[in-house]
Amino acid sequence: MNKRQNIIQKIDEIESIPPAISRVQQMVADPDVNFKELADYIKYDQGLTADVLKMANSAYFGFTKEISSVKQAIVRLGLNRIFELTMSSAVAPIIKKEIKGYDLSKGDLWKHSIGVAISAEKIAEFLGIKVPRYTFTAGLLIDIGKVAISTFLDLSPEPVMKLAYQKKIPFNIAERRTFGISHEEAGAILMEKWNLPDELIEVVRWHHQPNRIEGDRTVADLVHIADILIMETGIGGGSDGLNYKSCKDSVERLNFDKINEEDLIMNIISDIQEVSSKLLS
């Protein structure tokens, strides 16, 4: 069995997202969803309820007045945010682990993922773009494939790093040449196993090549630029660090060059620290 086949086989061993999350996803997608039924469903999962309320009361998601119940959170934050919070709760235990193959200490990948999710939304806000509904979740999940490649195989990043620097190619291309698969593809395969929406899967699959997305590329562009931006800040960069370049077409499509990056970064740093700590505590 080659490395690619081994990694794909190992993806099946990664824990599935809790059934409660899948059910919440179905309920949120139902235009006739009953808020009380949704709240009752969530509140029977004590851990999920605690995580939702912790994040709902963060400065980034919450309001000045404390949210004390799931029903109140649904009413104030909306269905899409509730799905984002439940998804965050589900993937935090997986993402916050040490990712040895990428030189990421415990919590580093989680901070990076939260950083990308928040930054993607902030970039849209700075540019006056209405944030597409799955932007935060896409940002949160873009590097989930690193878990599959690293944690379950304990692969060393050295051969990939050596190839990337010698050939002057992006880290994900070096991954594919070394292992037969990149972290983006591994992440997309894992998300297919989790039965997540195709629109999310495609953003994860092509977040380093947003031009490969067919149709509307707004989310892919936002997440792609946010990922590069967060790497530049040094938040959870790991061994692949700065070995990526922004897609010029994404920059042009978003008019990102109009943004003052320093102002943007200053605007998001505190939010990243606060939100990431909610589910690391």
ABEGO torsion letter per residue (X at the ends): XBAAAAAAAAAAABBBBBAAAAAAAAAAABAABBAAAAAAAAAABAAAAAAAAAAAABAAABBABBBABAAAAAAAAEAAAAAAAAAAAAAAAAAABBBAAAGBBBGAAAAAAAAAAAAAAAAAAAAGBBBBAAAAAAAAAAAAAAAAAAAAAGBBAAAAAAAAAAAGBBAAAAAAAAAGBBAAAAAAAAAAAAGBBAAAAAAAAAAABAAABBEBAAAAAAAAAAAAAAAAAGBGAEAAEAABBBBAAAAAAAGAAABBAAAAAAAAAAAAAAAAAAAAX
